[in-house]
Amino acid sequence: MTAPDRPLPADAWRLLTTAPGAWLSCDDCFRLVDRYVEAVLSDASEPASGELAAMPAHLSGCSACAEEATTLLLLAAGDEDVDPADALRRLTAS
Amino acid sequence: MTEVSHDPSAAREARTPPPVEDWIAALTSEGPVRDDALRRLHAVLLRGARFQVSRMSALRAMVGVAQVEDIITLAADEAMVAVLGKLSTFEGRSRFTTWAYKFAVLQAAVELRRQAWSHREVPLDAVPPLIEPRPSPDQYAEGAELAAAVRRAIDGVLTPHQRRIALALIVDEVPIDVLAERLGTNRNALYKTLHDARSRLRAQLVLEGYLAPSTRSPGDTR
C-alpha cells in the first residue's frame, strides 16, 4: 500500500484540508442520520439547524458516514416516492 | 443468488409501506401480529443491506458473489437484533423504516469493507516522506503551490500519529472501519484524529497566507 516514495495525489490535498467544522463523532452522526436525511428530503431551502447543524460538515469530512447517509437518503426518498436529486446535492452542503 | 440492484428505483419498487404508527405496537405485541411485523421488518432490513452493497461496486467486485449474498443476509440479521434491542429508544422523530434502515446500511457497509480488505495489507509502521511531485499544467492551474504547501504542512505540523492516520485514510484510501480494526480502535477515534489533523493543516496554511482565516473552501488560495 505505502510505496517508498509517494507523491501527494492530485486531489488528496483538498480532502486533507476540508474545513473540519464543529466536532461531531461518527456515533452521533449515526444517531442523527435518519432525522437528517428526512429533513434534507423535506426542506429544499432551510439549512440544518440545532443538533443537525454539524451533520453537513461531518458528512463532508467522513467518507464512510457520507456513503451510508447517501444510501439512507435514497432509501427514504424511495419510500416517500420523491426525487432525491436536490436532496443529494444538499446532503453535505454547509 | 438474487441479483444485486444498482438502481435506486429498485428500493422504491420493492418497498413495503406499513402504517408507521403500527410498527412499535406490532413489534411489541405477541402472536401472529408480532410474527408478521418481524417478517416485514426483516424484509425492510434486507432491502437496506442489499441497496447499500449494490452501491459499493468497487468493493463488491473484490469479494465473491456468494460472499456478497452472505454479507447482505448477515447484515440484515445483525441489524434485526440491533433494531429490536433499541426499539425503546426510537423517538418517532423520523419514519420507523428510515430509522431501521440505518442499522442495516451500517452493518452491510462495514462488513463489505472488512471482507474486501481482509487479504490486503495495511502497513502503518513506517510512512515515508511525501515527495515533491512534478505538477502537470492542469495541476498548476488548480493550485500546485497550495498542494506543495499542504505537503510541507503534513510533514511539518502533524504528529506522527495524525500523519499516518490522515495519509492512510485520505491518500491510501483505507476504509475507516478497516483501519480501526487493524489498529484496535474505533471509527470515532480515527475520525477525531483526522478532524484534528485537518484543523492543524488549515491553521498552518492560514499562517502561511495560503488560506484566509474565514475561508471554508480549501481551494481558495491567497
Interface residues (C-beta under 8 A of the other chain):
Chain A: M1 T2 A3 P4 D5 R6 P7 L8 P9 A10 A12 W13 R14 L15 L16 T17 T18 A19 P20 W23 S25 C26 D27 F30 V33 D34 R35 V37 E38 G61 C62 S63 A64 E67 E68 T70 T71 L72 L74 L75 A76 A77 G78 D79 D81 P84 S94
Chain B: P8 S9 A11 R12 R15 P17 R47 G48 F51 Q52 R55 M56 R93 S94 R95 T97 T98 W99 Y101 K102 V105 L106 A109 R113 R120 E121 V122 P123 A126 V127 P128 L130 I131 E132 P133 Q139 E142 L146 A147 V150 R151 I154 A166 L167 I170 V171 D172 V174 P175 I176 D177 R187 N188 Y191 K192 L194 H195 D196 A197 R198 S199 L201 R202 L205 L211 R216 S217 P218 G219
